Amino acid sequence: MKAVIDEKIPYLRDALVAMGVEVVALPGDAVADLHLVDAQALFVRTRTRCDAALLAGTAVRFIGTATIGYDHIDASYCNENGIVWTNAAGCNAGAVLQYVQSVIYSWSRDNGSPIAGLTLGIVGLGEIGSRVAAWAESVGLKVIANDPPKADAGVPGLVTLEEVAAQSDIITFHPTLNVDGVYKSVHLADERFFASLKHCRLFINASRGAVVDNVALSAAIDSGAVQCAAIDVWENEPDINLTLLDKVYIATPHIAGYSAEGKINATSIVLREFARHIDYDGEVPVLRLDAPEEPFVEASCEGDAMLAIYSPLDDTVVLKGTPGDFESLRNNYRLRREPSAYTIKLSEAKV
């Protein structure tokens, strides 16, 4: 059994070798059909487009993407040609929650604006959006959420996108990227959406770049419709909009989900699915993380504790200083740890 893997998927190579698999590790954007002629399995991230051009005439019968998103996989082609594929749904929800928390706490600190009592609008109430909602309510934010597929399925209490725009002080986007159909989400935040905002003090996108029209967002910042923005995912990565980059409060290179916990979750998910696919009768390697070098955090409040663990402003300084290194910054990102890895002691109850 031979597998070709994206060399940036952590913990995977050794686990596959332990299972007796021959492994070829390559940069994700360098994987080509010639590498797959005799490879039965392919493990990728979003930089590898898995379609007929890559897969036709190869031995690949299993694809595992160590990501939540899977729009880089031509599902129709795979299904029609007997190629089993799987994504790592929910793997980095904790990491993206941490990112959103840190963005909001950083904005609150730098603007002298307590978050309790503000309205948070969440667009997309999947695994990540739901976790953001639960945290937000716990710290006193009023939460409203928009999710058309869930609304159509009968989930109560959801609001329209127009209501999110009209009522929210903070808006965070977490929808699935759909390029067409009734739930199309490409440019869900477009010129019309930004023009309808009433009092958006902070706009966050940590979902997929194409969900937000970056040119329209840039114009909305100029007009004051968006007072402050935090962007992790960009249109046309890695060739991002430098004009928008200069204007946003927080700018990061698509790393909101890049925690060690998120990565090990993703690798574990696709590894288990691969083992199931090949009817592996041995023990699937269990991937574990060591404790952080400094596992104790003392702070006056939750916000300070979260920012002591991770501050997105540090990544912003680096990206704004070297935007041409977007891909390198992403690929070589030093994985952060999530709050659950630490013992946190607070001296005050307030956030």
N, C-alpha and C positions, 0 to 999 in steps of 0.2 A: 504494500500500500504506500502510495506516494502522495504528499500534500505540498502545495505551494501556498506560502503564507506571506502576508504583509509583515515585513520585518519590524514594524512599529507596534504590533499587537503584543503587549507584554505578557509574560508568563506562558505563552502558548508553545513555543518551540520545544522547551524541555518536557512539557507535559505530553506532547505528541510523540517525541522520541521515546519517552518512558512507556508509551503504548505500542512501541514497535513500528512506528510510522517513519518513513524516510521523508525528511523535511528540506524544502528549498525555500529560503527566506529572501524576499526581494522588496525594494521600495514599491509602495502601492501603485504609483503611477508608472512603474516600469514593467508591470506584469503584462505579458503578451501571450498570444496563442501558442507560440513556439515553446513556451515554458510548460504548457498544459497538455501536450500531446499524450504523455503517459502518466499524468497526474489525475488521480481519482477524486481528490478533494481540493478545494480552494477556500482559503480564509482571508477575508478582505476587510477594509474599512471603506469610507465613502469615496476615496480617491480612485478606486478601481471600478470601472464601468463593466458590469457583467451582462453582456448581450451576445447576439449572434456573432458579431465581429471578433469577440474574444473566445467564445466557447465552441463555435462550430468546428467539428472535426477533432475535438479533444476528447480525452477520457473522463472529464469531470462529470461526476454524478452527485456531488454534494458541494454546496456553497454555504459557508457560515460567515455572516458579517457581524463583526464585533461592535455593532452600533444599533441604536434604536431605529434610526431611519433606514429605509431600504429602497429609496427611489433610484439608487444607482444599480439596482438589480432589475433586469427585464423579466419580471415574474411570468409574463405570458410565454415568452420564449422558453424559460426553464420548465414550466409546467407542461408545455407541448412536447418537450424533448427529454422528459424523464429525469430532469435534474432537480433534486430535492434542495431546497434552500431554507435558511432560517436566519432570523435576526435576533438581537439581544434585547427584546422588549423590556423596558423598565430598568435596565441595568444601571444607568447613571442618574436615576431620578433623584437620589440623595445628593449627588454632586451638583446638579442644576439647582436644586432647592438651596443648597449652601451658597451658590453663586448669587441667586436672586436675593437671599437674605443679606449677604454682604454688600451688594449694590445698594439696597434700600437703607441699611444701617449707615453706610458710608455717606450717602446723600443726606440722610437725616442729620448726621453729625456736622457735615460741612455747610449745611444750610440752616442749622439751628432750628430744625423743624421736627418736633416730636411726631411719631407716626401714628400713635393711638388716636382714633377718631377719624383718620383719613379714609377715603374710599379707594380700595384696590380693585381694579377691573382685571379679570383673568380671561384671556382668550384662549380656549382650549383646555378642557377639564379632564384630560387623561391622567396617567399616573403622576406626571410631574405637576400639572396644574392642580390636581387634587391635593398633593402634598403642600404646595404653596398656599392653597386656600386654608388648609388645616392650621398651618403655622401662623398665617396672617390673622386668623380669627383669635388665636391664642395670645397674640400680643396687642389686641385691641383695634386692629384694622377692620373696617366694614368691607365685606367681600361681596362682589357681584361677579357673575361668570357667564361667559358666552360659549356655547358649544352646540352648533346646529345639529350634528348627528345625534347627540344625546337628547337634545330637545325633541327631535322628531321621533326618538325612541320612547318618549314619554317621561324622561327625567324631569322632575319638577324644579321650579325655582330659578331656571336659567333666564337670561335676558338677551335682548338683541344686541348686535354690534353697535347699533346707534345709541342704545342706552348706555353701553360701556363708555362710548365717546362722550356722552353728555354728562355722566355722573362721576367719572373717575378722576381722582387726584393722581394716582399712579396706575399705569397700565403695563401689564406684562404679557407677552405673547408666547403661547405654548401649543399651537395647533399642529396637527399632522400636515405635511406638505402634500397637497393634491394638485396636480398640474391641470386637471380638467374635471368635468362632471359637476353635479349639483353642489358638492362641497368643495369646489375649487378654492384653494387658499393662496395661490400665487398672487402677490400684490394685494393681499387682504387689507393691509394698511396702505392705502393709496392716497392720491391727492384729495379725493373726496372725503376719505376717512379723516385725514388730518385737518381738513377745513372744518369738520364738524365738531372738533374737540372744544370743550367749554372751559376747562381749567386743568389741563394736564401738566402737572408739575414734574413728572418723571415718566419716561417711556423706556421700556426694556424689551429687547428681543434676544432671547437665548434659545430660539427654536430652529428655524432654517432661514437662510439669508433671503431667499426669494419670497418669503411671506411678506416682507416689508419692501416697498418701493423706496430704494435708498435716495433717489433724487428728490422724491416727494418729501421724505423725512428731512432732508437737508433744507428744503424750502420752508418746511414747517418750523424748524428751529430758527431760521431767519425771521419769520413772521411773528414768532412768539407763541404760536399755537402749541408748540412743545417747548417747555422751558428748559428741560434737561433730558438727555438721552444716554442710555447705556446699551451698547451694541456688542454682542459676541459673535454673531453670525452675519455674514455680509453677502450681498450679491456679487457674483463673478469672482469669488475667492480663487486664487490668492491675490488677484488684481483688484483690490478693493478701492472704493471711492475715497480718494484722498481729501477731497473737499469736505465730505461728511466726517471723515476721521478727525480733521482739525476741529470740528464743531462739537463733537460729542463729549460728554463728561467722562464716561468710562468706555474704553475701546480695548477689546481683547481678541486674540486670534483663534476663535472657535474652540475655546477650551473650557467652557462652562461645565461640561460633563467630565472634565479630566481630573478626577480624583483617583487615588490608588484603589479605593474601594469600588468605584465605578468600573475601572478597567478590569479588576479581578472578577467582578460580577459578570462582565461581558464575556471574558474569556471562558469562564466556568460554564456559562449558558451554552455557548456554541460548542464547547468541548463535550458536554453531556449529550447534546443533540447529535453530534458526530458519532459518539460511541453507540448511541441508540441506532443510528442509521446503519452502521457496519456490524451490528449485533456483537459488540465487543463484550467478551465474557470475563475480562479481568476487572480490576478495580480502577476506576477513573481517578486520576490524580486529583487530590484535594488541594486547592490553592489557598494559601494562608498568608496574612500580612503580619509583620512584626509590629510591635508598638512604636509610636513615634519616638524620635530621639528625646524630645521634651514633652512628656505626656500630660503635664499638669498646666492648667491655665487659671490664673487668678485675675479677676477684673471686677469693676464696680457694677457692671450691668451686662445683660446678655449681648447688647450691641457691641460693646467693647471687647467682649470675649470672642465673638464671631470674627471681628476684624483683626484680633490678635492671631487667630488661627489662619485666616486668609483675608487679604485686602486686595480687591481687584484694581486698586489704584497703582499697585506695583507693576502689574502686567500692562496697564495702560501706558505708563511711562516708557516701557520698553517698546511697545508696538508703535506709539507715536514717534519715538526716536528712530526706529528702523522699520518703517512699513514695508519696505521691499523684502524684508526677511519673514514675512507672514508665514509662509509654509514651513520654514525652518523653525520658527518660534513654536508653531503648533506641533510639529513632528518631534521636537526635542524638549517639549515642555516637561518641567520637573513636577511630577504628579504630586498634588497636594493631598492632605489627609482631611477627612470629613470630621465634623464635630464629635461624632460618636466614638472616635478614636481617643478622645481626650477626657480627662477628669477635670471638670470645670467648677470653680468655686466663685460664687458671686457675693459681693458685700452689700449690694442693694437689690431690691426687688424690681425696680423700674428697668425698662428696656432702653 
